[in-house]
Amino acid sequence: MARFCIHCGRQLPMGAGFCTHCGFAVSSGKADSSGTERRDRVLGTKGDRGGRRLLVLALWAVAAILVGGVFLLSLPKRGNPVIDAEPVVTSGIAYPESGQPMVDVQTTVANGKINVSFDEVTSKKFVAFSYFTKTRTVALLAYVSGEGKVVTAVSMCEPCNSRRFHIKGETLVCNACGSTWELDNLQSISGACGKYPPDVLPNTVVGQEVQIDESLVAGWQPRI
């Protein structure tokens, strides 16, 4: 007498203990684990579930990489836009770990420009100079970065009111409070005054002079 699978309705071979179409264990009426394995062998589906799991994991990994990339791109870039815009004008300088002090130099003011000798900046490495008005004196500094750019700035650590610094390796250090900044971009490293590095001023190297617009210095105001 013909027998039919109670699960899918297909006719069963004589003496079959499971359906060759759906794998249902007809002998016990339950799809036990052995029946499942036999069904996988008959239908050729064994391992498909593992493949699907791998596909899902791969898709999740791709999504995580994309999300991580978007997050990294959204982070603020480390740097100083004024320094970033300055051209490389000489070879970079490696400063001693023992400390490079500031050297005072003289400047001239002409045609709306504050001029400091390019040779003095490159030979003395880290120079200090001043701009005088009728009511105040603005301390300034200039140094050659490790990238070979001339960096000019107001020589003031505003929170502690210090006007003197030194360079130690790749770090600018305030002489008064000890706050430190990365030399190439003046990003804060440590110290209570870290948010207020020397305020960078754009400059132009013309011939043998480093020039700063006089109006920028005359109109400069402390940030705090």
NORLINMO-V970321 format. One record per residue. N is the residue number from 1. PSI is psi in whole degrees, 0 to 359 (none if undefined). NEAR is the number of other ideal C-beta (glycine too) atoms within 10 Angstrom. D_CENTER is the distance of its C-alpha to the mean C-alpha in Angstrom with 1 decimal. Layout:
n: {N & N}
psi: {PSI & PSI}
near: {NEAR & NEAR}
d_center: {D_CENTER & D_CENTER}
//
This chain:
n: {1 & 2 & 3 & 4 & 5 & 6 & 7 & 8 & 9 & 10 & 11 & 12 & 13 & 14 & 15 & 16 & 17 & 18 & 19 & 20 & 21 & 22 & 23 & 24 & 25 & 26 & 27 & 28 & 29 & 30 & 31 & 32 & 33 & 34 & 35 & 36 & 37 & 38 & 39 & 40 & 41 & 42 & 43 & 44 & 45 & 46 & 47 & 48 & 49 & 50 & 51 & 52 & 53 & 54 & 55 & 56 & 57 & 58 & 59 & 60 & 61 & 62 & 63 & 64 & 65 & 66 & 67 & 68 & 69 & 70 & 71 & 72 & 73 & 74 & 75 & 76 & 77 & 78 & 79 & 80 & 81 & 82 & 83 & 84 & 85 & 86 & 87 & 88 & 89 & 90 & 91 & 92 & 93 & 94 & 95 & 96 & 97 & 98 & 99 & 100 & 101 & 102 & 103 & 104 & 105 & 106 & 107 & 108 & 109 & 110 & 111 & 112 & 113 & 114 & 115 & 116 & 117 & 118 & 119 & 120 & 121 & 122 & 123 & 124 & 125 & 126 & 127 & 128 & 129 & 130 & 131 & 132 & 133 & 134 & 135 & 136 & 137 & 138 & 139 & 140 & 141 & 142 & 143 & 144 & 145 & 146 & 147 & 148 & 149 & 150 & 151 & 152 & 153 & 154 & 155 & 156 & 157 & 158 & 159 & 160 & 161 & 162 & 163 & 164 & 165 & 166 & 167 & 168 & 169 & 170 & 171 & 172 & 173 & 174 & 175 & 176 & 177 & 178 & 179 & 180 & 181 & 182 & 183 & 184 & 185 & 186 & 187 & 188 & 189 & 190 & 191 & 192 & 193 & 194 & 195 & 196 & 197 & 198 & 199 & 200 & 201 & 202 & 203 & 204 & 205 & 206 & 207 & 208 & 209 & 210 & 211 & 212 & 213 & 214 & 215 & 216 & 217 & 218 & 219 & 220 & 221 & 222 & 223 & 224}
psi: {132 & 141 & 147 & 147 & 127 & 353 & 314 & 348 & 1 & 151 & 139 & 143 & 157 & 127 & 6 & 139 & 350 & 158 & 128 & 351 & 309 & 352 & 7 & 133 & 99 & 341 & 324 & 349 & 5 & 143 & 83 & 180 & 323 & 323 & 322 & 318 & 319 & 321 & 319 & 320 & 318 & 315 & 349 & 30 & 359 & 129 & 348 & 320 & 320 & 321 & 321 & 320 & 318 & 321 & 317 & 316 & 320 & 319 & 320 & 321 & 318 & 317 & 319 & 320 & 317 & 316 & 318 & 322 & 318 & 319 & 316 & 322 & 333 & 345 & 145 & 138 & 141 & 126 & 176 & 120 & 328 & 314 & 320 & 326 & 346 & 141 & 158 & 123 & 352 & 178 & 149 & 157 & 135 & 113 & 148 & 147 & 341 & 344 & 131 & 112 & 165 & 145 & 125 & 134 & 165 & 154 & 169 & 156 & 123 & 141 & 39 & 15 & 140 & 123 & 129 & 142 & 127 & 321 & 320 & 321 & 315 & 329 & 320 & 348 & 316 & 107 & 155 & 141 & 172 & 152 & 130 & 135 & 182 & 338 & 346 & 171 & 130 & 119 & 137 & 162 & 162 & 143 & 164 & 125 & 171 & 342 & 354 & 21 & 146 & 121 & 127 & 144 & 165 & 127 & 76 & 131 & 94 & 316 & 321 & 358 & 23 & 145 & 7 & 141 & 171 & 161 & 129 & 104 & 245 & 24 & 137 & 132 & 133 & 131 & 333 & 305 & 346 & 6 & 148 & 150 & 153 & 131 & 322 & 338 & 358 & 32 & 142 & 138 & 310 & 166 & 153 & 335 & 14 & 330 & 349 & 72 & 171 & 130 & 114 & 138 & 134 & 150 & 167 & 132 & 115 & 110 & 241 & 25 & 142 & 121 & 136 & 136 & 124 & 324 & 326 & 320 & 318 & 326 & 5 & 138 & 144 & 147 & 343 & none}
near: {3 & 6 & 13 & 12 & 18 & 11 & 16 & 11 & 10 & 12 & 12 & 18 & 10 & 7 & 6 & 13 & 13 & 24 & 26 & 16 & 16 & 16 & 21 & 22 & 19 & 17 & 11 & 12 & 9 & 9 & 16 & 12 & 8 & 12 & 20 & 16 & 12 & 18 & 20 & 15 & 11 & 15 & 13 & 8 & 12 & 14 & 9 & 11 & 10 & 9 & 9 & 10 & 10 & 10 & 10 & 10 & 10 & 10 & 10 & 10 & 10 & 10 & 10 & 10 & 10 & 10 & 10 & 10 & 10 & 9 & 9 & 8 & 8 & 7 & 7 & 5 & 8 & 9 & 13 & 18 & 10 & 17 & 20 & 11 & 9 & 20 & 9 & 11 & 16 & 15 & 11 & 13 & 17 & 9 & 21 & 10 & 10 & 8 & 13 & 20 & 13 & 22 & 14 & 9 & 15 & 11 & 19 & 10 & 14 & 10 & 7 & 10 & 18 & 25 & 20 & 23 & 19 & 20 & 11 & 18 & 27 & 19 & 11 & 19 & 18 & 21 & 25 & 19 & 24 & 16 & 19 & 9 & 10 & 4 & 5 & 9 & 10 & 19 & 17 & 24 & 23 & 28 & 25 & 25 & 22 & 15 & 16 & 15 & 20 & 22 & 25 & 28 & 23 & 22 & 21 & 24 & 26 & 16 & 19 & 16 & 11 & 18 & 20 & 15 & 27 & 16 & 21 & 16 & 14 & 14 & 16 & 27 & 22 & 25 & 15 & 15 & 16 & 14 & 23 & 19 & 24 & 18 & 25 & 19 & 19 & 21 & 13 & 14 & 16 & 12 & 19 & 13 & 22 & 18 & 12 & 20 & 26 & 23 & 17 & 17 & 20 & 14 & 25 & 15 & 16 & 11 & 7 & 10 & 19 & 24 & 20 & 23 & 15 & 17 & 10 & 17 & 18 & 14 & 8 & 16 & 6 & 11 & 11 & 7}
d_center: {77.8 & 74.5 & 71.5 & 68.5 & 65.0 & 64.8 & 61.1 & 60.9 & 64.7 & 64.8 & 68.0 & 67.6 & 69.1 & 72.1 & 71.1 & 67.4 & 65.5 & 62.5 & 61.9 & 61.0 & 59.2 & 57.0 & 57.5 & 59.0 & 61.1 & 64.5 & 66.3 & 64.7 & 63.4 & 59.9 & 56.9 & 56.3 & 53.7 & 56.1 & 56.9 & 53.2 & 52.9 & 56.0 & 54.8 & 51.5 & 53.6 & 56.0 & 53.4 & 50.8 & 48.1 & 47.2 & 43.5 & 42.6 & 41.2 & 39.0 & 37.8 & 37.0 & 35.0 & 32.9 & 32.4 & 31.2 & 28.8 & 27.4 & 27.0 & 25.2 & 22.8 & 22.1 & 21.6 & 19.2 & 17.1 & 17.3 & 16.4 & 13.4 & 12.2 & 13.0 & 11.2 & 7.8 & 8.8 & 10.0 & 7.0 & 7.0 & 5.2 & 5.4 & 8.8 & 12.5 & 14.2 & 17.4 & 16.2 & 14.3 & 17.8 & 19.8 & 21.3 & 21.6 & 25.1 & 25.8 & 24.8 & 22.1 & 23.6 & 23.3 & 24.2 & 26.4 & 25.4 & 28.7 & 27.4 & 27.9 & 29.8 & 30.1 & 33.1 & 35.0 & 35.9 & 38.0 & 37.0 & 39.0 & 38.7 & 40.1 & 39.9 & 37.2 & 34.9 & 34.2 & 34.5 & 33.4 & 34.4 & 31.8 & 33.8 & 33.6 & 29.9 & 29.4 & 32.3 & 31.8 & 27.9 & 27.4 & 29.9 & 30.9 & 33.2 & 34.5 & 35.4 & 38.6 & 39.9 & 43.2 & 41.6 & 38.6 & 36.7 & 33.0 & 31.4 & 29.0 & 27.1 & 25.8 & 24.2 & 22.9 & 19.3 & 18.5 & 17.8 & 21.2 & 20.6 & 23.0 & 21.3 & 23.8 & 23.6 & 25.9 & 26.7 & 26.5 & 24.8 & 26.2 & 26.5 & 28.5 & 29.9 & 29.4 & 29.6 & 29.2 & 26.2 & 25.9 & 23.4 & 23.0 & 21.3 & 17.8 & 18.1 & 19.9 & 22.2 & 24.5 & 28.1 & 29.3 & 26.8 & 24.6 & 21.3 & 18.6 & 15.7 & 13.6 & 16.1 & 14.2 & 12.4 & 14.2 & 11.5 & 13.5 & 14.1 & 17.4 & 20.6 & 22.2 & 21.6 & 17.9 & 17.4 & 19.8 & 19.0 & 21.5 & 21.5 & 20.5 & 23.3 & 23.2 & 25.7 & 27.6 & 29.2 & 32.7 & 35.0 & 35.0 & 33.6 & 30.3 & 31.0 & 29.6 & 31.1 & 33.6 & 33.3 & 29.6 & 30.8 & 34.1 & 32.5 & 29.6 & 29.7 & 28.0 & 25.2 & 26.9}
//
